[in-house]
């Protein structure tokens, strides 16, 4: 049996520490009220405040880049930040298995998310006529 892992780490733009604490408190309160665990805002990543800076990481290699990106977008909207935040992620497997190692990245703005992955590059190669000899 193999285990799959997803890891990432990203720091969000620095904001006023007291306003960041209020934002985190509100997100935690909303999570407690959310009856559906998968829909909770703070699921799929860990976070730690360092003054006015917020670090987001994958907990024990079980991160969810989609959830982290959604939280980052909520952060950018809440603080009216027009800049984007980008991060990359790596997905690995505890055993050498075909197509279970990949990675990707996302640029998050308050209005959109732009995703890319190693699968995108492989699909472009396949569309250009490069055959997968392993299949």
C-alpha positions as CSV (number, residue, x, y, z in Angstrom):
1,X,0.0,0.0,0.0
2,X,1.3,3.4,-0.9
3,X,0.7,6.8,0.7
4,X,0.3,10.0,-1.2
5,X,1.5,13.4,0.1
6,X,1.0,17.0,-0.9
7,X,3.2,19.7,0.5
8,X,3.4,23.5,0.1
9,X,4.4,26.6,2.1
10,X,3.5,30.2,1.4
11,X,3.6,33.5,3.3
12,X,0.8,36.0,2.7
13,X,1.4,39.8,2.4
14,X,1.9,41.5,5.8
15,X,-1.1,43.3,7.2
16,X,-1.9,45.1,10.5
17,X,-1.4,42.4,13.2
18,X,-4.6,43.3,15.1
19,X,-6.7,43.1,11.9
20,X,-5.1,39.8,11.0
21,X,-6.0,38.4,14.4
22,X,-9.6,39.6,13.9
23,X,-9.7,37.9,10.4
24,X,-8.3,34.6,11.8
25,X,-10.7,34.7,14.7
26,X,-13.7,35.2,12.3
27,X,-12.5,32.4,10.1
28,X,-12.1,30.1,13.1
29,X,-15.6,31.0,14.3
30,X,-17.1,30.4,10.8
31,X,-15.4,27.0,10.7
32,X,-16.9,26.0,14.1
33,X,-20.3,26.9,12.8
34,X,-19.9,25.0,9.5
35,X,-21.7,21.7,9.7
36,X,-20.0,20.2,6.7
37,X,-16.3,19.5,7.4
38,X,-15.2,19.6,3.8
39,X,-16.6,23.1,3.4
40,X,-14.8,24.6,6.3
41,X,-12.5,27.5,5.4
42,X,-9.5,26.4,7.4
43,X,-9.4,22.7,6.3
44,X,-6.5,21.3,4.3
45,X,-3.6,23.5,5.6
46,X,-2.0,24.8,8.8
47,X,-1.4,28.4,9.5
48,X,0.7,30.5,11.9
49,X,0.8,34.2,12.5
50,X,4.2,36.0,12.8
51,X,3.2,39.5,13.7
52,X,1.2,40.8,10.7
53,X,2.4,38.0,8.4
54,X,0.5,34.7,7.9
55,X,2.3,31.5,7.0
56,X,0.3,28.7,5.4
57,X,1.7,25.2,5.1
58,X,0.6,21.6,4.4
59,X,-0.1,19.8,7.7
60,X,1.9,16.5,7.9
61,X,2.2,16.4,4.0
62,X,-1.6,16.2,3.7
63,X,-2.2,19.7,2.2
64,X,-5.1,20.7,0.0
65,X,-3.9,23.4,-2.5
66,X,-7.5,24.1,-3.5
67,X,-8.5,24.9,0.1
68,X,-5.4,27.0,0.7
69,X,-6.0,29.0,-2.6
70,X,-9.6,29.6,-1.5
71,X,-8.5,30.9,1.9
72,X,-5.8,33.1,0.3
73,X,-8.4,34.6,-2.0
74,X,-10.7,35.3,1.0
75,X,-7.7,37.0,2.7
76,X,-6.9,39.2,-0.3
77,X,-10.6,40.2,-0.6
78,X,-10.9,40.9,3.1
79,X,-7.9,43.2,3.1
80,X,-8.6,44.8,-0.3
81,X,-5.2,43.7,-1.7
82,X,-4.8,44.0,-5.4
83,X,-1.6,42.1,-5.5
84,X,-1.4,38.4,-6.2
85,X,0.0,35.6,-4.1
86,X,1.5,32.6,-5.8
87,X,2.7,29.2,-4.4
88,X,3.8,25.9,-5.7
89,X,3.0,22.4,-4.4
90,X,4.5,19.0,-4.7
91,X,2.6,15.7,-4.7
92,X,4.6,12.6,-4.0
93,X,4.0,8.9,-3.2
94,X,5.7,6.7,-0.7
95,X,6.3,4.0,-3.4
96,X,7.5,4.5,-6.9
97,X,4.3,4.4,-8.9
98,X,3.7,5.6,-12.4
99,X,2.1,9.0,-12.6
100,X,1.8,9.5,-8.8
101,X,4.6,12.2,-8.6
102,X,3.6,15.7,-9.9
103,X,3.5,19.3,-8.9
104,X,1.9,22.5,-9.8
105,X,1.3,26.1,-8.8
106,X,-1.3,28.7,-8.6
107,X,-1.5,32.5,-8.7
108,X,-4.3,33.8,-6.6
109,X,-5.8,37.3,-6.9
110,X,-8.9,38.6,-5.1
111,X,-10.8,38.0,-8.3
112,X,-9.3,34.9,-10.0
113,X,-7.0,31.9,-9.7
114,X,-4.6,30.8,-12.4
115,X,-3.5,27.1,-12.0
116,X,-0.8,25.2,-13.8
117,X,0.6,21.7,-13.2
118,X,3.1,19.3,-14.5
119,X,0.1,17.5,-16.0
120,X,-0.5,20.6,-18.1
121,X,3.0,20.3,-19.6
122,X,2.6,16.6,-20.3
123,X,-0.7,17.1,-22.0
124,X,0.8,19.8,-24.2
125,X,3.6,17.4,-25.2
126,X,1.0,14.7,-25.9
127,X,-1.0,17.2,-28.0
128,X,2.2,18.0,-29.9
129,X,2.6,14.4,-30.9
130,X,5.0,13.1,-28.2
131,X,3.9,9.6,-27.3
132,X,4.0,8.1,-23.8
133,X,6.1,5.0,-24.2
134,X,5.3,3.8,-20.6
135,X,1.6,3.2,-21.4
